[in-house]
Amino acid sequence: MIAPRDEASVFPITEAQLTGLYFETLGYGIYLVTCCLCARTLFWIQQPERGGRLRRRSEIRWWLVSVFSFLFVASTFDDIIGLVHIILAFVKYKGPGGAKGELTNIHEWINIVRGFDQFCVMIVGDFVLIYRCFVVYGRRWPAIAVSFILCLAGIAMGIKVMQIEITTSNAAIAISSNAINPWESAFFAITAAQNVLTTSLLVWRIWRVERQNEKLRGSGNISLPAPIHQPQLRKVIRVIAESGLAYSTLVFVTFVVSVCGSNALYPVSDATLQATGITFNFIIIRSTPCRDDEFMDFDQTQRGISSQAERWGAGRAISEMQFLSHGTTDQGNTTERVNIDATMTSATDRLDDGASQVEVDAYSMKNVVSK
């Protein structure tokens, strides 16, 4: 039998639940604002010349829309049901222990549903982050192996917490009790570690792509004009790093509060739930949905050039430059005149208007003379 926590001198659960509802409602208001901006990005294409238009069905990223819809429903549901729980505890409940007795009843269906809702939201957010990493690395499973294992471990911890809440013999406990605390702390620790790892992998990969692009633009072998559009990858790195750092920090704070066994876990975890949706929306708003395809294009181009160089026996890859056509030569002269059209494709420097076309910077070298 697990004795309830003695909260005479600590943060009482009644105050913790009320504070948690305030923080969650505040976070939900911020989340609603980001939802409006995110929906505009998902369903609208900005066109400076014509003012923009709705995306066609084929242009909509339906998997992003599905995640967006799920997070919106889950976040809204948790905020509403939290208010219902407060009303039931402080107004409707007339049983022993008053509001505290209702709020510490771990078998109460609202407590179980809210716990399940939070685990689902955070796990879905983790899967989206891992999927982005998977795409950026050219759908290579080894790149996300550790992150995926950590995510599965987090799911196991969440299932264990739900199993304890449903089957424990002592119903009068809080989520900060000794029965639940170790497993819940493990869940938040795993989530924080997985987010830090996956975000670092994303930033590292994008930084390498940007570095290769800069080397290509600054190459002194041939004289190339300046690109029309400035590279956008620095912006993507900043977006992912800022969002990942903010969310990982909040999850880590939740882990620390959970380890301390404080009822402050209620307001912090409620804020973390809303932060999951806010982070997802910010990444969509500040980097277009077409960004994933850009990195897939870059990875496929890079691997295609490498395999082409191996077939030629060059011993090294030609730095993202594909020679598409070669002109004929005049065999009768000692001077050889060759017409070469070199097309250099940059699959990562597109406009942030959601357009799906590939931007190609073409440079032509003609009448190159060799003796």
N, C-alpha and C positions, 0 to 999 in steps of 0.2 A: 504494500500500500504506500503510495507516494503522498506525503503530507503537502498541503497547499503552502505556498510561499507566505512567510510572515512579512507583510508589506506595511507594517506600522510606521517604519522609519524610512521607507523608500518610496519611489514613484508608484502610487496606487494604480491599479488597473483601470479604475473608473476615469481617473484623470488621463491616463495613457490612451484610452479609447477615444475620449473626447478630443484630445490633442491630435490623435491620429486622423480622425475625421476632418479636422480643420486642415491639416497638411495635405491630406489626399484631395480635398475639395479645391484647395489652392493650386495644387499640381494639376488637377483635372481642368481647371480654367485655362492654364497655360497650354495644356495638351489640346484643348478644343481649338485654340487659335492656330496651333501648328497643323492641326488636321485640315483646316480650311486651306492653308497654303500648300499642304501636301497634296490634297485632292486636286488643286489647280495644276500642280506639276504633273500628276498622274494622268489627267484627262484633257489637258490643254497644251497646245503647242504655241509658244510665243513666236510671232513672225513680225519683225520690226517694220517691214514694208506694208503689210496688210493688217497688222494689229493682232494677229493670232487666230486660231481656230480650234475646235474640238478635235481630239484625236480620232482617227478611224478605229474600228474594232481591231484591225490587224496591228495597229500601232500601240495599243494599250498593253502594258505588262500585267497580265491578269494574275500572275502569282504574287506580284507586289500589291495589287489591289486586294487580293484575298487576305494577305497578311495584315494590310492596313485595316480592312474591315473587321478581322478577328480581334486585333488589338483595340479597336474602337469599341466594339461590343463588350469585350471583357473589362476594359477600364471603366466604361460607363456602368456596367452591371455591378462592379465592386464598389463604386462610389455610392450607388443607390442602395445597395444592400447594407452597406455600412451605416447609412442614415437610418434604415429600417431597424437595424440592430440596436442603435442608440435609443430610438423611440420605444422599442420593446423593453429594453432594460430599465430606462428611467421613467417611463410613463405606464406601460401596460403590465409589467411584471409585478405581482403582489406576493410572490413566494418568499421563502426564507432567504436571508442574506441580502435582500434588496437588489439593487442594480449590480452589485459585485457578484452576487450569487448567479445572476443570469450571464454576466460577461465571462465568468470563469468556468461555465459549464461547457467543457470541451466537446461533449457529445451533441451539443446544440447544432442543428443542421446549418445554421448561418456560419458558425465558426468553421465547420468542415468545408463548406462551399467556398468561403473566402480564402481559406488556405489553399484549396485546389486551384482556385482562380489565379492566385499569385504565382504559384509554381508554373502553371501553364503559360502565363504571359512571359515570364522570365525565360523559360525554356524555348519558346517560340522565338523570342528575341535573340537568344544564343544561336539557334539554328540559322536564322537569317544572316547573322554575322559570319558564321562558318561557311555558309553557302557563298557569300561574297568572296571570302578568301579562296574557296574552291574554284570559282570562276576566274579570279585574278591570276591564279597560278595555272591557268589553262586546263582546268578540270583534272588535276593530278592529285590522286588520293593521298600519296605520302605527305603532301604539304599540310593536310588537315587531319592527319591520323591522330596526333596527340590531342588536338582540340576536340575532335569527335569523341574520343575516349573519355575526356573530361566531361563532356556534355552528357554522355551516357551515365557516368558516375553521379552527376547531379540529378538526373532523372531517378536513379536508384535511391538517392537520399530523400528526394521528394516523396517517392512512394512509401518509404519507411516512415516518414513523418505522418503521412495520411493514415497509414496502418495503425500507428500508435494512437492518433486522435480518435479513431473509430473504435478500437478494441481495448484501450486502457480501462482498468477496473475503477480508477479514481477519476470521476468526471470533473471534479472541482479543481482544475488546474489551468494555468495559463500557458501560452506558447513559450514563455520564458522559463518554464519549470524544468527540473532536472531530467524528466522523462523525455522531453521533446528537444531540449536545448542542444545536446551533442549532435544530433542528426541534422537539425536545422542550421547549426553553425557550420557543419561540414558542407551543407548545400551552398551556403553563401560564400564560403572559402573557395570551393570548386568553381563557382560561377565567376568570382573575381579573378581567379587565376586563368581561367579559360578566356575571359575577355581581354586581359592584358596580353596573353600569348597571341591570340588571333589578331588583335589590333596591331601588335608589333609586326607580325608576319605581313599583314596588309600594307602597312607603311613601308616596310623594307622592300617589298616587291615593287610598289609604285615608285619609290625613290630610285630603284635600280633602272626602271623603265625611263624615268625622266633623265637620269644621268646618261643613259645611252643616247637618248634623243639630243641632249646638249652636245655630246661628243660628235654626233653626226652633223649637227648644224655648224659646229665650230671646226670641222675638218678642213685642213688647209690643202688637201690634195687637188680639189677642184674649186673654182670660184662659184659660190651659190648665192643667189639673192636672199635677202632676209625674208623669213616666212611672213605670210600675211597676218596670221593670227598668233598671238602669244600662247605659249604652252599653258594648258590648264591643269597639269598634274600637280603643281605645287598647291593649288587650291584644294584639290581632292585630298592630298596628304594632310593639309591643315584641317579639313572637315572631319576626316576619319580620326585623326589624332585627338582633336578637341572633344568630339562626341564620345569616343572610346574612353578617354581619360576621365571625363566628367561622370560617365555611367559607372566605370570601374571603381572610381573613388567612392561613389555613393554605396555601391555593393560592399566595398571593403568596410566602410563605416557601419553598415548593417551587420556585417560579420563581427566586428569588434563589440558592438552593443549586445549582440547575441551571446558572445563568449562571456561578457560581463554578467549575463543573466538579469539584465534590467528590463523593466516593462517599457522603457523607451524604445524597445524593439517595435512596438506597435506603430508609433508615428513614423519612425524611420523606414520600416518595411512598406508602409502605405505610400510614402513618398517615392520609394524605389519602384513600386509597381507603375506609377504614373510616369516616372522617368524613363522606363523602358519604351513606352510609346513615343515620348517626346524625342528620345534619341533616334529612333527609327525614322520619325518624320523629318528631323533636321537633316539627316543624311540624304533623304530623298529630295528635300527642298534645295539643298546647297550643292548637290551633284546630281545631274539628270539621270533618269532611269536607263538611258542609252550607254552609260559609262561601263556597265558590265560587258556589253558587246564590244566596246572599244578594246578592252584588255584581252578579250578572246581573239579579236582580230590581230592584235599585236603578237600574241603568243603563237597563233597559227602562222603568221608571216615570218616570225623569228625562226620557228622550227622548219618551215619550208625552205628558207634561205640556207639554213645549216645543212639540211639533207641535200640540197642542190649543190652546195660547195663540196660535200663529200663525194658526190657522183663525179664532179669535175676533177677531183683529186687536188683541190686547192690547198688542203691542209688547214684551212681556216675559213670561217664564215665571212662573207662580204657584208660589211656593216649596213644591213637593211637596204641595200641598193640592188635592184633587180634589172639586169640588162634585157630588155624585151625584144629588140630586133637589131640585126647587124646588116649593114649595107654590103654591096658587092665591092670587090677590089679589082683594080686594074693590074693584071699580072705582068703586063709588058713594061711597066715602069719600075725604076729602082725606088722611086718614092711611092709609098703606099698611102692611099687616101681612103679613109674609112668613115662612114657615117654611122654614128651611134646615137640612138635615142635612149636615154636613161631616165627611167621614171622612179622617183623615190616616194614611197607611200608612207605617210605618217598616220597610223591608225589611232592616235591618242590625242590629236590636236583638233578636235571638232568644236563647233559652236555649242554653247550650253542652251540650245533652244529645243532640245528633245528630238531633233531631226535624226533620221536613221541613215542618211547617206554617208558615204565615206569621203573624207576630204583628201584630195590627192594634190601634193605639190609636185609639179612636173618640171624637170629641168632637162634641157636638150643640149647635147654636145655634138656639134657637127663639124665636119671637115677637120677631124683630128689627124694630123700628119705624123707619120712615123717612118723612119728610114731603116 
